[in-house]
Amino acid sequence: MKWKKLGKIFDPTKHKLPNNCVQFAQSPQTLVFDDFVRIYFSSRAVDKKNGKYLSHIAFVEMQKNLHDIIRVSSKTVIPLGRLGCFDEHGIFPMNVMRYGNAVYGYTCGWSRRTSISVDTAIGLAISCDDGLTFRRIGDGPVLAASLHEPCLIGDPFVRVIGDLFHMWYIFGKGWKRFVPGIAPDRIYKIGHATSSNGINWIKEEARQIISDRLGPEESQALPTVIEVDGRHHMFFCYRQSFDFRENSSRSYRIGHAWSDDLLNWARDDENPLLDVTQDDWDSDMVCYPHVFQYEGEVFLLYNGNEFGRSGFGLAVLER
């Protein structure tokens, strides 16, 4: 298998985004319709109180060719959380899936901290208008920190297989100050949980399901899973946990693993490989993958340099 890059398909700097968001279209996630594809993404507004970013969820709708834009949402699809809640300061990413007559949106909510920059947890919101707007089932998360996963629960990807909900997500191993006087950085790995109803989840507590390529301080993010020819394939991004923001050799790359039982995963980043190119938008990093099937093909959406500041691109799987 190999990925064929089709180029950048959405640039947020060329569109008016809702909620005064500027630039960034991070973690694109699809909801497929018969005659178009809606792609949700996280963009950023500036918090006037302190100059920091607030992440909001918007969408772009694209024609079946996955190139021509139909419209960009004029409103965000869900408001940020209430004062003191887990998603008060941002939602990034949001994974959407149809279930019955509704659309479920699993959110990664961000809240600021004092000793470290942020903590995250996973919430659930449900849409009854085909994904145009979402309403939380409650102000709290459905998956959060626990005894052996002490922080940074996030990046949910959910599929229903048989009668069981499967969630792949990230959990924090902790924070580390790599250089004295520099803010600490986080380390996180990919985990797995199951549920009978999509609300109450049972974790495989603290079991890292994807092996490290860069050593124990590798950070792994945003798993996405698809079945191809009877085998399950997971795509995710990984990086060094320090000096990754401006050092391209330590920044995000796309990883891959496969499984025949959804429990044991064999890592194989080279087959298929999606790497950086000489293009100005993904020359330093590739990150935040989302894989989906459409019109008989397998596609992958992903972000490039600066964590998706200038938008997202598309690749198709050649078998």
N, C-alpha and C positions, 0 to 999 in steps of 0.2 A: 504494500500500500504506500501511497505517497500523496502529499497535499500539493495541489496546484493553487497558488495564490491568484486571486482575481482582483486584487487591489483594494484601496480604501473606498468604501461605499457611502460613508456618512461623515461629514465634517461639521461639528456643532458651531464652529466659528462663522459659518455661512448662513446660519438660521437664527431667528429670534426664539430663544428658549423661555419657557414659563418660569415664574417666580424669580425673575431677575437673575437667572442662572447665566453664567458666563463660561464658555469653553467646556471641555470635558464631556465625553459620552462614554462612560466607563461601564464595563461588564454588560455588554449587550445580551439580551435574553429574548427568545422568540415565543410568539403565540401565532400559530399558523391558521389561516382562514382558507376558504376555498379559492378565493381569487386575489388574495394579497397576504403579506406577512407583516405582522406588527412586531417591532423590536423595541423592547423596553431598555432603558439605560439610566445610569445615574449621572446627573450633572451637579454643578456646584454653584451656590450663591454665597456671597460674602456676608457674614454675620456683622451687622453694623455695631453691635455691642463691643466686639473685640477684634474685628478684622479677620477672624478665622472662617474657614469654610463650613457650609451646611450642605449636605448632599440630599438631593431630591430626585424622585423617579419621574421621568417623562417617557415619551415614546415617539418613534417615527414609523409610519406605515409605508411599505414599499411594494411596488408591483411584483408580479410573479417572476420577473426577470432578476429580482433582487438588486436592481440598479437604479431604477427610476423611482423617485420619491412621490408619494401621493399627498402626504401631509405630515407635519410635525405637531404634536399635541400643544394646545394653547394653555393647558393647565396641567399641573402635576397630578398623578393618579391617586396619591395618598398624602395626607398632611404628616408632618413630623409629630413625634410623640409629645405627650403632655410634660409639664415641668417635672423633672426628676425621674422620668421614665427611661427605659433602656434605649429608646430611639429618639431621644430629645434632640440630638445634634446631627442626625443624618440617617439616611437609609441607603445602604450600598453593600451588596447588590440586592436585587429582588428577583427571585426565581418564580416563574408563573407556569401553571399547568391546569388543564381542564380536569374537572372531577364532577361527574354527574351533570347537572345543569348550571354549575357555577365555575368560576375560575379561582383557583387558590393561588395566593401570592405569598411565598415564604420570604420574609424580609430579614436582612441583617441590619440591626439597629446599632447606632453608635452613640455613646455618651462620653463626655470628657471627664478626665480625672485630674488630680493634682500632682501626685508623685510620678505618674506616667501620663501619656497623652490621651489615652482612650481605652475603653473597654467595649465589648460587643456581645450581643445575644441575638437569638433568632425568634422572630415573631411570625404570626399567621394573620393574613387579612384575606377577606373573601369578596369577590366581585359578583354581582347579580346582573350586571349590564354588559356582559361580554368583555370584561377587562378594561372598560373605560375608567372606572373608579373602583376603589377598594375600601372596605371597612374592616378595621381590626376586630378580632373576636374578643379582645380584651386589651388592657393597657400593659400587661406583662408579656414576657416571652414564653414560647412553648419549648424552647431548649436553651439552657443557660449553663453557667459555670457550676461545677459539682466537685465532689471530694477530690477526684484525681484529674479533673480538667478544670483548673482553677481560674481560667480567664480566657477571653477572646474566643468565644463560641460564635461562629459566623459562616458566611459563604455557603448557604444551603443549596443543595440540588436534590430535588425530590422526584421520584418516579413510583408509580404503582405497578407492581409486578405480581401477577396473580391476584390474591386478595390482600397483599401486604404493601404498605407504604415503606419505601426505602429512602433514607436521607444520607447523603454524603455531605460532610461539612468539615470545617477546620476547628481545632481546639488549640489553645495556647499552652505551650510548655513552660512559659514564663517570660520574664523580661530580663535583659542583661545590659549592663553598661560596659560596652566594649572598650571605650577610651575614657579615661578620667576627664570630667568636666563636660562631656558630651551627653546629650539626652539618651536614655536607654532605648534599646531596640527590642522588638518582640520576636519570638520564635514560635512557629505554629506548624502543626501537622494535620493530615487528613484522617478523619474518623468516619464511623458508620453507625446509624441508628435505625430502628424499625418501629412501626406503629400500625395498629389495626384501624385507626380512624383519622390519622394525619394530625392529631392534636396531642395525644399522650404518647411520648416516645420512650423507647428503651435503648440506651446507649450500649455499645461495646466499649465500656468505660476505659478511656486512655489507651485503646489499642490503635497504634499507628498502622494503618493498613497498606501504606505505600512506602517502600524502602527508600532510604536516602541515597542520593547520588553525590552530594557535596559534603557529606559528613553530618554529624549530629546537629549542627547548627544551621542546616538547610531549612528554609521556610517553604511550605507548600500551601497553595491557595487555590480556591475556586474550582473544585472538581465538577466535571460534567460527564455523564455516562450515557452510552448508546449501545444498542445491540446491532452487530453487523454479522450476517451469516452465522447466527447461532452463538456468537461469542460476545461477551460484554467488554466494551472498551471505555476506559476512563482517560479523559484529557484534563490537565490541570496546569498550573504554572508554578515555578519554583525559582528560588534565588538564594544568594547568600543573605544572612540576616543583618549584616553590617556593611556600610559603604556601598550600597546598592543603588542609591538615588541618582548619582552622577557618574558612577563608574560602570560603564556598559558591560565590562567583563564579569561583573558580579550582579547584574540586574536580571530581571525576569526572563525565563525561557519557557517554552511549552513542553511539558512532559506527557508521557503516555504509559498506561499499564493495561493489562487485559486479565480477564477472569472467566472461568467456566462455571463458577458456582456462587458468584457475588460475595464470597468470603475471603478467598485467597487471590491476591493480585500479583502478577509478574510484571515488573517494570521493564519497559523497552522504549526508551525515548527516541530511538533512531528509526523505528518502523511503526507509524510514519513520522517523519521529521518535519516540523515547521520552525524555521529558524529566522533570524534577522536577515534583512537584505540591505542593499545600498539605497533603497528608497528613503526619502527624507523623513517619512513618518514612522517607519519601523526599523530603522538602522541600528538602534541601541538596545531595544528590548521588544519582546512580544509577550503578551500577558492576557489574563482574564478571558480564557477561551469559553465558548459555548457551542456545543455540537447539536445538530438537529437534522432530521430527515425531511426532504421536501421534493416533490416531483420525481421521486425515484432516486434521488441523489443524497449523499451525506455531505453537509456543509458545516463549516466551522467559522464562527465570528470571533474576532479577537481585537485587542487593543495593541497599540504600538508605543512609541516613545512617550516619556513623561506620564505613564500610567493612563493613557487615553486622552490626553489634553486635546488632541486634534482629531479625535474620532475613532472609528473602528473599520476594520477591513473584513474580507471574506475569502475563504479558501474552500475548494471542493476536493473530496477524496477520490483519487483515481485508484481503481482496483484492477 
